[in-house]
Amino acid sequence: MGSAWLDHVKKTIRLHPGKPLKEVLKLAKKTYKKTAAAVTGKKVHKKTAKKSHKRRGKKSAKKTRRSRRR
């Protein structure tokens, strides 16, 4: 069993044999109705406050080859 949309598209293809897929999809779009389970199955995301980034201290300068040799 596929998704409700795919099932509807397959049914529409059978009703309109010989039509290109692009046209069948346009027809299916007009006649498709979402099921109650699909509408209520949406997840609601709660908005949370954005976390602020901590500021880091200054990075120490890389040691040059001369200073490493000493």
Secondary structure per residue as TSV (DSSP state, phi and psi in degrees):
chain	resnum	aa	ss	phi	psi
A	1	M	-	360.0	124.2
A	2	G	-	-90.2	-170.2
A	3	S	-	-71.9	163.1
A	4	A	H	-63.1	-36.9
A	5	W	H	-64.1	-47.4
A	6	L	H	-64.0	-38.8
A	7	D	H	-61.6	-40.7
A	8	H	H	-66.9	-40.2
A	9	V	H	-63.8	-43.6
A	10	K	H	-61.6	-39.7
A	11	K	H	-65.0	-41.1
A	12	T	H	-66.5	-37.3
A	13	I	H	-61.3	-42.0
A	14	R	H	-65.6	-33.1
A	15	L	H	-75.0	-24.4
A	16	H	S	-126.1	70.5
A	17	P	T	-67.9	143.3
A	18	G	T	89.7	-11.8
A	19	K	-	-81.9	146.9
A	20	P	-	-67.3	155.1
A	21	L	H	-58.3	-37.8
A	22	K	H	-58.3	-44.3
A	23	E	H	-70.5	-37.3
A	24	V	H	-63.5	-39.8
A	25	L	H	-64.6	-38.0
A	26	K	H	-63.7	-42.4
A	27	L	H	-65.1	-42.0
A	28	A	H	-65.8	-35.4
A	29	K	H	-62.5	-38.6
A	30	K	H	-69.0	-34.1
A	31	T	H	-99.7	-5.2
A	32	Y	-	-79.1	132.8
A	33	K	-	-122.9	129.1
A	34	K	-	-68.4	144.6
A	35	T	-	-79.9	161.4
A	36	A	H	-63.2	-34.9
A	37	A	H	-66.6	-36.3
A	38	A	H	-71.2	-35.0
A	39	V	H	-72.5	-43.1
A	40	T	H	-81.6	-11.9
A	41	G	T	-80.7	2.9
A	42	K	-	-70.5	142.1
A	43	K	-	-91.1	138.9
A	44	V	-	-103.0	126.4
A	45	H	-	-95.3	131.4
A	46	K	-	-82.6	139.5
A	47	K	-	-81.7	131.5
A	48	T	-	-118.4	158.6
A	49	A	-	-68.8	144.3
A	50	K	-	-72.6	139.8
A	51	K	-	-81.5	135.5
A	52	S	-	-86.3	146.8
A	53	H	-	-82.8	137.9
A	54	K	-	-75.8	139.9
A	55	R	-	-83.6	136.8
A	56	R	-	-97.3	155.5
A	57	G	-	-71.0	173.4
A	58	K	-	-66.4	141.4
A	59	K	-	-78.1	141.5
A	60	S	-	-74.4	146.4
A	61	A	-	-67.8	144.6
A	62	K	-	-68.8	143.9
A	63	K	-	-77.1	137.8
A	64	T	-	-81.0	168.6
A	65	R	H	-62.8	-38.7
A	66	R	H	-62.3	-42.8
A	67	S	H	-72.1	-25.2
A	68	R	H	-73.9	-31.5
A	69	R	H	-70.9	-29.0
A	70	R	-	-71.5	360.0
